[in-house]
Amino acid sequence: MKKFLAIILSLILVFSLSACGEKQDNKVEEPKVTLKEQLQGIINSEFETPKNIIFIIGDGMGPNDITLAEEHAEGVYDFGLALNLIKNHGLATTHSASDEVTDSAASGTALSTGVKTNNGYIGKDASGNDLKTMAELAREMGKKVGIITDEVISGATPTAFTVHNISRTNTAELVNSMIKFKPDVLMGKDYNSVFMTLGEDEREIFENDYVVAKKFIGFKGAMESDPNCEKSFLGFLSGYSSIASDELSLCAELAFERLKNDKGFFLMIESSGTDKYGHGNDIKGKLNGVVTLDRTVAAALKFMEKNPDTLLIITSDHETGGVKLPNQDTKYLSDLLTVTSHTATPVRVFGVGKGTEYFKDKTVDNTDIAKFVIKAIKGE
Ligand SMILES: [Zn+2]
């Protein structure tokens, strides 16, 4: 009986102690901040000279995609798009050196180098000379380099930021150039399309100098297997989808951690659903692609909360689909997609970070966006 009482007493003591402990902790309740307030707080905060540059590209994302997505896309935040909280935004023209309507190769090159080129050209000027890509420049400045796309790594956008080729259709050359370049973080879809294309030298590089994860679920573990980041990380994600996805934003978060270092990093992230579903005449898929991009924007903003020495730029390489806004005659959302090709419609550009007032309420050219980012990479 004594023993039983002792147990009861000690139990009471334990419970009262823990209750007491809670009281003594006297934790001040953190005021509940909504995601909207958090993101707005970050956008309105003071930024330092950027060390890290995050450049997000919505392939084929036109201005009306962004307007329509807020109302019609799936999985939009309860307050709308994070993108629409950004104060410093304007428009950008996208024509190439050869055409009024650009392709992703020429516009990717313009956004990466600040130089107009012909449709089809990757990291080369209109005469076929190599231009310095942002990835090359960032590496020269001692920064780490990350390239993330939810398409294949040989696509026009990721390659225009990294390597050089006279044609975007030289897929095998582009894959091999990219592997040889060894971005510190490289993420894209389709393991087989890369592995089967490797040349002899590149296969050796792939095997010796990369940590590879064939599925997103293995990314974290693969990264941790090389904690000192001596090897490049190559991860294969499942890729763009017609529903709004967190995969790209989760990849971005892993990349931020992997790339963080004293000298900073340059990271290009491409969301391609806004283009694919424009070509595919699927307005819902296209608008959901905006949400996939938007979640990545929110992830980047959250990174900036603790890293104010970061510049965030979001734009598109061109509009795809000739998307219209609805009027009283509009019966179906799908009627708003008017073509299945690219158009010359200027795209939107958003900036968060030091100096991004530059874009506010202005129309610039896509080469001006590049020139702005190039200055930031150079620390000017
Ligand atoms: Zn494109």
Residues whose N, C-alpha, C, O or C-beta is under 5 A from the ligand:
A	BS01	ZN	D59 G60 S104 D275 D317
